[in-house]
Amino acid sequence: MFGDLARFDVPVFNELSRALRLMDETFGDFGSSDLRSAPRGAFPYVNVGETDEAVNVYVFAPGMNKDDLELTIENNTLFIHGQRKADDEAQGRTYYRRERFTGEFSRAVRLPEGIDADKVQAQMQDGVLSVRLEKAAEQRPRRIEIQAA
């Protein structure tokens, strides 16, 4: 909300940008029209959705492979840990702007009740980790047939 007011990369706006970012972090992004569950700049980006059978989590981690990530489930929370290594080519260079995140990261995704932790599938393709967490049978909607009297 507030950060949209200072999108200029001019020194005079640096302090204003910092103050607006702090306001966004403190009060949230109330005026935003998108549905963010994490602050801007959080890595990796995560989409979460569900079907009748499962909860689907998509973790967007371009340039990373499956060996760079670790998934754990505990107390109805999916934890995503990993590390994005710095480019070898970047050493010895001076950057004026560097937006690509490097280093360790961790994200936590709260899951609904009734996930069957023994039926989780994870697959990495083209920098997107897809995690399918099946719902326990008793959590799935089921059709009830109505009998004639």
C-alpha positions as CSV (number, residue, x, y, z in Angstrom):
1,M,0.0,0.0,0.0
2,F,2.5,2.6,1.2
3,G,5.4,1.3,-0.9
4,D,3.6,2.1,-4.1
5,L,4.1,5.8,-3.4
6,A,7.9,5.7,-3.7
7,R,8.9,3.7,-6.8
8,F,11.7,6.0,-7.8
9,D,15.4,5.0,-7.6
10,V,16.6,8.5,-6.8
11,P,18.7,9.3,-3.7
12,V,16.2,11.8,-2.4
13,F,13.5,9.1,-2.2
14,N,15.7,6.4,-0.4
15,E,14.7,7.4,3.1
16,L,11.0,7.8,2.1
17,S,11.2,4.3,0.5
18,R,12.7,2.9,3.6
19,A,10.0,4.5,5.8
20,L,7.2,3.3,3.6
21,R,8.6,-0.2,3.5
22,L,8.7,-0.2,7.4
23,M,5.1,1.0,7.4
24,D,4.1,-1.9,5.0
25,E,5.9,-4.4,7.3
26,T,4.3,-3.0,10.4
27,F,0.8,-2.4,9.2
28,G,0.5,-4.8,6.3
29,D,-0.2,-4.1,2.7
30,F,-3.9,-3.2,3.2
31,G,-4.4,-1.3,0.0
32,S,-2.9,-4.0,-2.2
33,S,-5.2,-5.6,-4.8
34,D,-3.2,-8.8,-4.9
35,L,-3.5,-11.7,-2.4
36,R,0.0,-11.8,-0.9
37,S,0.5,-14.0,2.2
38,A,4.2,-13.0,2.6
39,P,5.9,-9.6,2.5
40,R,7.3,-8.4,-0.8
41,G,10.8,-9.8,-1.3
42,A,10.0,-13.1,0.4
43,F,11.8,-16.0,-1.3
44,P,10.7,-18.3,-2.7
45,Y,7.2,-17.3,-3.9
46,V,4.6,-19.8,-2.9
47,N,1.1,-20.5,-4.3
48,V,-1.3,-22.7,-2.3
49,G,-4.6,-24.2,-3.5
50,E,-6.8,-27.2,-2.9
51,T,-9.1,-29.6,-4.6
52,D,-11.5,-32.1,-2.9
53,E,-8.7,-34.6,-2.7
54,A,-5.5,-32.6,-1.9
55,V,-3.8,-29.4,-1.0
56,N,-1.4,-28.3,-3.7
57,V,1.7,-26.1,-2.9
58,Y,3.8,-24.6,-5.7
59,V,7.2,-23.2,-4.7
60,F,8.8,-20.9,-7.4
61,A,12.5,-21.3,-7.1
62,P,14.1,-20.5,-10.5
63,G,17.6,-21.7,-11.0
64,M,17.4,-24.2,-8.2
65,N,17.2,-27.9,-8.2
66,K,15.7,-30.5,-5.9
67,D,19.0,-31.0,-4.0
68,D,18.9,-27.3,-2.9
69,L,15.6,-27.7,-1.1
70,E,14.3,-29.6,2.0
71,L,10.7,-30.2,2.9
72,T,9.3,-31.2,6.3
73,I,5.8,-31.4,7.8
74,E,5.2,-30.7,11.5
75,N,2.0,-29.6,13.3
76,N,0.0,-29.0,10.1
77,T,2.8,-26.8,8.7
78,L,4.9,-27.4,5.6
79,F,8.4,-26.1,6.1
80,I,10.5,-25.2,3.0
81,H,14.2,-24.8,3.7
82,G,16.9,-24.2,1.2
83,Q,19.9,-22.3,0.0
84,R,20.5,-20.4,-3.2
85,K,24.2,-20.2,-3.9
86,A,25.7,-17.0,-5.3
87,D,26.9,-17.1,-8.9
88,D,30.5,-18.0,-9.3
89,E,30.8,-15.3,-12.0
90,A,29.7,-12.7,-9.5
91,Q,32.9,-12.8,-7.5
92,G,35.1,-9.8,-7.9
93,R,32.4,-7.6,-9.5
94,T,30.8,-4.5,-8.2
95,Y,27.0,-4.3,-8.5
96,Y,25.0,-1.2,-8.5
97,R,21.8,-3.1,-8.1
98,R,21.4,-6.8,-7.3
99,E,17.9,-8.2,-7.0
100,R,18.6,-11.9,-7.2
101,F,18.3,-13.4,-3.8
102,T,21.2,-15.6,-2.6
103,G,21.7,-17.3,0.8
104,E,19.6,-19.5,3.1
105,F,15.9,-19.2,3.3
106,S,12.9,-20.8,5.1
107,R,9.2,-20.5,4.5
108,A,6.3,-22.0,6.5
109,V,3.0,-22.8,4.9
110,R,0.1,-23.5,7.3
111,L,-2.0,-26.5,6.2
112,P,-5.6,-27.3,6.9
113,E,-6.4,-30.1,9.4
114,G,-6.7,-33.6,8.0
115,I,-3.6,-33.9,5.7
116,D,-2.3,-37.4,5.4
117,A,1.4,-36.9,6.0
118,D,2.2,-40.3,4.7
119,K,0.7,-39.4,1.3
120,V,2.8,-36.5,0.1
121,Q,4.3,-36.2,-3.3
122,A,6.9,-33.6,-4.3
123,Q,8.3,-33.0,-7.8
124,M,10.7,-30.4,-9.2
125,Q,10.4,-29.2,-12.8
126,D,11.7,-26.1,-14.5
127,G,12.4,-24.3,-11.1
128,V,8.9,-25.0,-9.7
129,L,8.5,-27.5,-6.9
130,S,5.0,-29.0,-6.9
131,V,3.9,-30.5,-3.6
132,R,0.7,-32.5,-3.4
133,L,-0.6,-33.3,0.1
134,E,-3.5,-35.7,0.1
135,K,-6.4,-35.1,2.5
136,A,-7.3,-37.9,4.8
137,A,-10.4,-39.9,3.6
138,E,-12.6,-38.5,6.3
139,Q,-11.7,-34.9,5.3
140,R,-12.8,-35.4,1.7
141,P,-16.3,-34.4,0.6
142,R,-18.5,-37.3,-0.3
143,R,-21.8,-37.6,-2.0
144,I,-24.6,-39.1,0.0
145,E,-27.3,-40.9,-2.0
146,I,-30.9,-40.1,-0.9
147,Q,-33.1,-43.2,-0.7
148,A,-36.8,-43.2,-1.5
149,A,-39.0,-43.8,1.5
